[in-house]
Amino acid sequence: MQGAQTESRFRGIGRYTMALVKEMARQRGEHEIILALNAAYPETIEPIRAAFGGLLPFDAIRVFEVAGPVGGHDSANDARRNAAEVMLEAFYASFDPDVIFIPALFEGIVGAAVTSVHAFQTTIPTVVTLHDLIPLIHRDIYLQDTAVSSYGQDWCMSIC
């Protein structure tokens, strides 16, 4: 749900994340859906809880916390970010899910978002939505910063 928590929440990614996950909650039938929210964005937690109030039980919205800073734009954060990715996936695994859905994988270049695929576990099927691949197509414009470019490549490799 971090796409609905970061600065992306004010743009298309945030709107798409909320709309898609709300509809999944509406259509869940007997399936359990658990939302994971990042404690580093405290101003977003109650509004998201309220948005899902009639769709999911209160305890289906869980909050995780990791040590920061973790922004991928700064290599000084690499060890913390790597540890945070493992901790996040362990948090997901603690729900014993049938599947993990990451509605916005490309978060965390700056800020406190943490996303990963298979940093901790490889047995739970993981589905991601990829938004805005224009920076990968126009690297010369959007990915001139080596750290940002490397971080984007790491994301892409994690889902291959």
Backbone torsions as a table, in degrees:
resi	resn	phi	psi	omega
1	MET	NA	5.3	-174.9
2	GLN	-65.9	-23.7	174.5
3	GLY	-61.7	-22.2	176.8
4	ALA	-96.8	5.6	-178.6
5	GLN	-116.2	-35.2	-176.6
6	THR	-75.9	-170.9	175.1
7	GLU	-59.0	-21.0	176.8
8	SER	-61.5	-19.9	-177.3
9	ARG	-61.7	-21.8	-179.8
10	PHE	-89.9	-2.9	-176.4
11	ARG	-121.2	-170.9	-177.2
12	GLY	-55.5	-43.0	-177.5
13	ILE	-58.8	-43.0	178.8
14	GLY	-65.0	-43.0	178.4
15	ARG	-65.4	-43.3	180.0
16	TYR	-64.1	-42.4	179.4
17	THR	-59.1	-50.6	-179.0
18	MET	-62.9	-45.6	-177.1
19	ALA	-64.5	-44.9	-178.1
20	LEU	-65.9	-46.7	-177.5
21	VAL	-69.9	-35.3	175.3
22	LYS	-61.3	-43.7	-179.8
23	GLU	-67.5	-37.0	175.1
24	MET	-60.3	-41.1	179.0
25	ALA	-64.8	-39.6	178.8
26	ARG	-64.5	-34.9	-174.5
27	GLN	-96.4	9.2	-170.2
28	ARG	-69.4	-20.7	-178.5
29	GLY	57.9	-125.2	-179.7
30	GLU	-87.6	-1.6	-177.8
31	HIS	-76.7	142.8	176.7
32	GLU	-88.8	133.9	174.6
33	ILE	-120.4	130.6	177.1
34	ILE	-120.1	129.1	177.0
35	LEU	-98.9	137.4	177.6
36	ALA	-109.5	120.7	178.9
37	LEU	-111.7	147.2	-178.8
38	ASN	-90.7	121.6	-179.3
39	ALA	-62.7	-17.8	-179.7
40	ALA	-70.1	-9.0	177.9
41	TYR	-120.3	64.4	-172.2
42	PRO	-61.4	-29.6	-178.5
43	GLU	-68.6	-12.4	-178.3
44	THR	-99.8	-14.2	-171.3
45	ILE	-66.4	-51.8	-178.5
46	GLU	-66.2	-41.3	176.4
47	PRO	-61.2	-36.7	178.0
48	ILE	-70.1	-42.3	175.8
49	ARG	-56.8	-44.3	-179.4
50	ALA	-64.1	-40.5	-179.1
51	ALA	-63.2	-29.3	-179.2
52	PHE	-102.9	6.4	-175.3
53	GLY	-53.5	-41.7	179.7
54	GLY	-89.3	-2.5	-174.5
55	LEU	-107.8	-33.5	-176.7
56	LEU	-133.6	149.6	174.4
57	PRO	-64.5	153.2	-178.9
58	PHE	-53.1	-42.8	-176.2
59	ASP	-76.5	0.1	175.4
60	ALA	-85.4	-3.2	177.6
61	ILE	-112.3	110.1	-174.6
62	ARG	-112.1	153.2	-177.1
63	VAL	-121.2	131.7	177.2
64	PHE	-113.1	157.2	-178.9
65	GLU	-138.3	136.2	176.2
66	VAL	-132.8	160.1	178.2
67	ALA	-75.5	137.7	179.5
68	GLY	-122.9	178.6	4.2
69	PRO	-77.6	154.2	-177.2
70	VAL	-127.5	2.6	-176.1
71	GLY	-52.8	131.2	-177.2
72	GLY	-73.3	-8.3	179.8
73	HIS	-73.8	-15.1	-175.4
74	ASP	-124.2	116.1	-177.8
75	SER	-63.3	-17.7	176.2
76	ALA	-65.3	-17.1	179.8
77	ASN	-92.4	-2.4	-172.0
78	ASP	-54.7	-48.5	-176.8
79	ALA	-64.5	-42.9	178.1
80	ARG	-65.1	-42.3	-179.4
81	ARG	-64.8	-43.7	178.6
82	ASN	-60.4	-43.3	177.7
83	ALA	-64.8	-40.3	179.9
84	ALA	-64.0	-37.3	178.3
85	GLU	-63.2	-43.9	178.4
86	VAL	-64.0	-43.9	179.8
87	MET	-62.8	-40.8	179.3
88	LEU	-62.7	-45.8	-179.8
89	GLU	-67.5	-33.6	174.7
90	ALA	-65.2	-38.1	175.6
91	PHE	-59.5	-49.1	176.8
92	TYR	-58.2	-47.4	-176.9
93	ALA	-61.7	-29.0	-179.5
94	SER	-64.3	-17.0	177.1
95	PHE	-82.3	-9.7	-175.0
96	ASP	54.2	54.5	-174.8
97	PRO	-78.6	156.0	171.0
98	ASP	-79.0	-31.5	-179.6
99	VAL	-153.4	150.4	174.1
100	ILE	-112.4	131.4	177.0
101	PHE	-116.4	123.7	177.1
102	ILE	-110.8	103.6	-173.9
103	PRO	-72.6	-14.9	179.5
104	ALA	-149.8	90.1	-176.7
105	LEU	-69.0	-37.1	-172.6
106	PHE	-84.6	62.7	173.5
107	GLU	-122.2	152.9	173.3
108	GLY	108.1	1.7	175.2
109	ILE	-62.5	-46.6	171.0
110	VAL	-122.9	162.8	179.2
111	GLY	86.5	-161.8	-170.6
112	ALA	-112.2	11.3	179.6
113	ALA	-71.6	146.8	178.5
114	VAL	-131.0	121.6	174.5
115	THR	-135.1	149.7	175.9
116	SER	-165.4	160.4	174.3
117	VAL	-131.7	119.1	174.9
118	HIS	64.6	32.8	171.6
119	ALA	-78.5	-26.6	-177.3
120	PHE	-119.2	-45.0	-175.1
121	GLN	-127.9	152.0	178.5
122	THR	-127.7	4.8	-174.9
123	THR	-98.8	-19.3	179.7
124	ILE	-89.6	121.5	177.6
125	PRO	-56.2	135.0	-178.3
126	THR	-125.1	130.0	-179.1
127	VAL	-115.9	135.7	178.2
128	VAL	-126.6	152.0	169.4
129	THR	-105.9	128.2	178.1
130	LEU	-101.2	123.5	178.3
131	HIS	-112.0	148.2	166.6
132	ASP	51.4	73.6	177.5
133	LEU	-89.2	7.4	179.9
134	ILE	-54.8	-41.6	178.2
135	PRO	-59.5	-29.1	178.0
136	LEU	-75.4	-28.4	178.4
137	ILE	-79.1	-39.3	-177.8
138	HIS	-112.3	62.2	-177.6
139	ARG	-57.3	-38.8	-177.0
140	ASP	-61.9	-25.8	179.5
141	ILE	-90.9	-47.5	-168.9
142	TYR	-100.0	-20.8	-173.1
143	LEU	-121.8	41.3	178.4
144	GLN	-70.3	-31.6	177.8
145	ASP	-71.3	121.0	-176.3
146	THR	-60.0	-40.9	-179.0
147	ALA	-64.3	-42.7	179.9
148	VAL	-66.9	-43.1	178.6
149	SER	-61.0	-44.6	179.1
150	SER	-63.0	-41.4	179.6
151	TYR	-62.8	-42.7	177.9
152	GLY	-63.2	-38.8	177.4
153	GLN	-66.5	-38.3	177.2
154	ASP	-60.4	-42.0	177.5
155	TRP	-59.0	-49.5	-177.7
156	CYS	-60.8	-41.0	179.8
157	MET	-67.1	-30.0	-178.1
158	SER	-68.2	-22.7	-178.9
159	ILE	-102.4	-0.7	178.8
160	CYS	-79.8	NA	NA
